[in-house]
Amino acid sequence: MEGIIFDIKHFAVHDGPGIRQTIFLKGCPLSCWWCHNPESQDPKPEKFIRIHKLDGQEYKKEETAGYQISVGELFTIIQGDQIFYEESGGGVTFSGGEPLMQYEFLAEMLKLCKMNHIHTCIDTTGYASLKIIEKIALLADCFLFDLKLMNHKSHQKYTGVPVERILNNLRWLDNNQANVVLRFPVIPGITDTTKNIGEIKSFIQTLQNIHQIDLLPYHDVANGKYERFHKENKMKGTRPLSDREMLNLKLEFEAIGLKVGIGG
């Protein structure tokens, strides 16, 4: 069996506990305005032109974002860092894009990791069928689960999909005592409104077994990617929140009893 990935990050420390390897799977059902990996959205490999500069001259080179890889090939790469997982309490995180879009490939990878005692996290938007969530929950050790916007119209406008399925899947994971760390992208003028933050806090307080959230500050490091892939950058010129603003938001979530991190 083969999947399509577009990147592998070694020695990651922000995608779950310990030192990790993060595998980025291609394809995402969402089209968030602030997406930091716009090259992840199309499930197929995409050609693009990368410009290299040397001695004041520009050199153009055609490259491809995304490539096919077999379960066995990818697991061999994962095993290459196993000593670091064992020493740090780390493991492998499957990200994207949305890894649940390739759930059959993902399930096979998770089975191999479980057989070899490698800790796994799924970094997910939560937008998938409940059947897929149930299947993957039996195999994964942890979910890093995005919670962006509570209002239906706003979620549809800024991500391209409705929010109800995501919330229902999160409730199911909570009811079944899955290990879940929430992730809240703090996007100026969109997700950081008083109304949205209040609604998210109220929703979280209805959950019984989820007690941790990471606040993910907006940053503009993906600006070059939007130009490279000829995609509209709807967030161009947006000012990230200050460290003080992020700290105040951290304190606000801590006040309802959550363990809160900044940066994930």
N, C-alpha and C positions, 0 to 999 in steps of 0.2 A: 504494500500500500504506500502511496505517495501523498505528500501534502505540498503546499506552496508557502514558503517563508520568504521574508525579505531582509532579515537581519538576525544576528546572534550577538548578544552582549555578554562578555565574560566578566566575572568579578563584580557583578552588580550588587549594590548594598541597599537599594531603595525599593526593591520589588519583592519584599517578603523578608523573613528572618535570615540572618547569617549572610555569608557570601553565596551569591547565586549566579546561575547562568540564565539569562532571559532570552527566550525564543520568540521572535515576532512573526506571527502567522498573518498571511495576507487576506484581505477581505473584511469589510465591516458594513453592517446594515445601517449604521448611523452616519451622518455627515455633519458632525458638530462644527460650529463656526470656528471654534478655537483649536481644532484638531492639530496636535503636534506631529502627527505622522500622516499627512495627507496622501502620501504614497501607499498607505496601507488600505485605503478604502476600496479600490478596485480589486476584486478577487484574482484577477489575471495579472501576469507579469506585464510591466509597462516599460517601454523604452523612453529614455530621456537623454538630453545633452548636458554633460557636466563640463564646466569651463575651468580649466586649470591655468594658473598664472605663473610664469617663470621669467625672471629677468625683464619684467615689464611687458611681456607679450602674453597673449591669451591663446590657449590651445583647447579646441573642442574635441570631446570624446563621447561617442555614443555608449551608454550603459543601460542596463536593465535592472529595474526594481522588482525583485521577486524571482524565485527559481524553485523548481521541483526538487524534492528530496525524499528519499524513502525513510520508512520507520527505522530500519536498521542503520542507515547512514547517520541519521540524526542522533540516534541513541549512542552511537560510537563517539560522536562529538560530546554529548552530555557526559559520558563516562570519563572523558578526558580531564574533567575538573572535579572528579568525585572526591579526591583527597581534600579539596577545599570545602566541599559540602560537609564532610565528616568532621573536620577540625573546627568549623565555625557554626555548626548547626544550621547550615544553609540547604540549598537544593536548587531546583529548577522552577522557573516561572514561565508560563505560557501566556504571551501577551499578543498584541496586534496593533491595528486591526482588532477584530473580535475573534478570539480563538474558537469560540463555540460554533462559528460558521463552518469550521472543518472538524465537526465533532467526532466523526468516525476515526479520522487520523489522530485527533487529540486523544481519543479513548485508548487507542493502541499504544500511544506514547506513555500515557498514564499507567497502563497495565505494566509495561516494562519497568518504569520507574518504581512502581510499588513492589514488584518482584525483586528488585535490586536495592530496596530500602533507601530510595532517593526521595526526599521530601518534595512535594509539588504544590505550586500555587497557580490559580487561574485568575489572571487579570482581565476582568470582564465588564462589559456594559450591562450585563444582565438581560440583554434582549435576545431571547431564544425561546423555543417552546418549553413548556414545563417537562415534557418527556425527556428532552436533552438535559435539562438541569438535573433531573432525578438520576439519569444515567451517569453523568459526570461527577455528581456529588458522591457516588459510591466509590469513586476512584481517586479523587483529588483530596489533598490534605487541607487545603485552605483556598478561600475565595477572596480576592481583592475586588470588591464590588462597588462600581461607580454609582453615586447618587447625585444627580445634577440639578434637576428642576422638578418641583412637585406639581405645578400647574400644567394641565393637559395642553392648552394652546401654546404656552411658552415652550414646553418640551418639544412639541411638534415643530414649532418654528425654528428653534435653535439646534435641534439634533436630527430632524427629519423623520422621527418616529414617535408614536404615542408612548406615554409613560406607564400605562396600566399594567402591561405585561411585565415590565421591569419590577414594579412594586409587588406584584403577585409572586414573582419568582423569589424576591427577597424575603417575603413573608414565609414562603415554603421553606427556604433554607433556615430561617430563624426557628420555625416550628419543629424542624427536624434536627435542630442543634448542630448544624454545620458550623465549621470554624470560618467565620466571616470577619474581615476587616473592611469597613466602609471607606470609600474614597470620595472626597468632595472637591471637584475642581472649582477653585475660587476665581470666577471670571468677572472682571469689573463691568458693572452695569447690567449683567445678565443673571448670574447665579448668586451674586453677593448682595442682593437686595434684602432689605429688612423683612419683607413679606416672605420671600423664598426661604431665607434662613430660619425664620420662625416656623414655617410649615415643615421644613426638614427636621427640625428639633422635635416638633410635636409627633411626627411620624416615627422617629427613632425611639421615642419614649413608649411607643406601643409595642416595641420589640422586646422579647424576653431574654434572648441569649446573645445579643450582639452589643458589645460594650466598647468598641474601639473604632476610631475614625482618623483618617489621615487627610489633612487639608493640603491640596495641591495648588500652589500659587500659579497663576497664569504667567507665562513668559513668551517672548517673541522670537525665540531661537529658530522657529520653523519658517520665518519669513522667506528665507532663501529657497526652501522647498516649494513653496507656492509658486514662485517664479519659475523654478526648474521644471515643474510639472504642469505649468500653465493652468493653474487652478486659482479661482478667485479667493483672495485673502480678505475676508470680511472683518477681520480684527486688526487690520493694519493701522498703526498709530496708537493703539490702545496702551495706556499706561498700566503697568503691573501695580498691584497693591504694595505698599511699603511694609517693611518688617514690623513696624509698630501696628499697622492695621491687621496684619496676619496674627500677631500676638494677641490682640484684642479679640479676634475671632476665636482663637484657641481657647482663651479664657471663657468665652461665651459657651462653647461646647463642653468644656470641663465642668461648668456650673450645673449641667444636667447629668453629671456622673460618668461621663465618657473619658476613656483614655485617649488623648489627642496627640497626634504627631503632625509636624509640618514637613511636607515634602515626600512623605510616603516611604 
